[in-house]
Amino acid sequence: PDTLADDTREPIVRGNGDATVEDWLARLATSAACVLDKWQRQSFYVELWYEARAMSRQFEYYTRDITLRPLGGQPSIPYKWETAKAIERAGLIYNLPVVVLYFGDLDNAGENIAQVVERDVRGWCGIDFEFISCGLNAEQVRRYNVPENPEKPGEYQWEALPDDAARDIIMTRVSQFVRPALISEARRRERQATEWARLELVEVAKKWQGAATL
């Protein structure tokens, strides 16, 4: 143990798979799922960025099919570079105006994070995009009666928002740029295609069983 260096920690797994062709076909029949792109018919390509990783579950719960980027405070240069290139690719793929909706604390740190990240990503991104700070802001603090940060008077944290208030802030902004009816229609077609494909694969499995006995 003291003399051997473990430089390759990841195993190289080979030779595994389904036990039989029938097992493979059965797995395909139960796992096949159609996933359609949700942005093809939208008017904007939208991403949601937010200050803290702890906000992720809330955004995952209230939104679907929208890319989420938790910044985790002041993100690293590689993270910002990768974000800029991802925004660039999305803009080129969809040929839509790109909108970034940002959510964070109402304090100096939150405002600084937004400014620095926007500046750096914009500088490395080959396309233009709209960056909108969605809250917290002073008007929202008054409307939802958000308490001050007890450790830093005059500052307000996103986590102090009541959950229904956070939902209102998120969904009000999202609804300005994303048409939910189009996403619902895509999901309906996904379900329809998935059901059809699974039934067809069941028939394929039956045909294989017949062919294998010849």
Summary of the structure (lengths in Angstrom):
residues: 214
radius of gyration: 23.7
end to end distance: 56.2
largest distance: 80.4
contacts: 554
relative contact order: 0.16
helix: 51%
strand: 11%
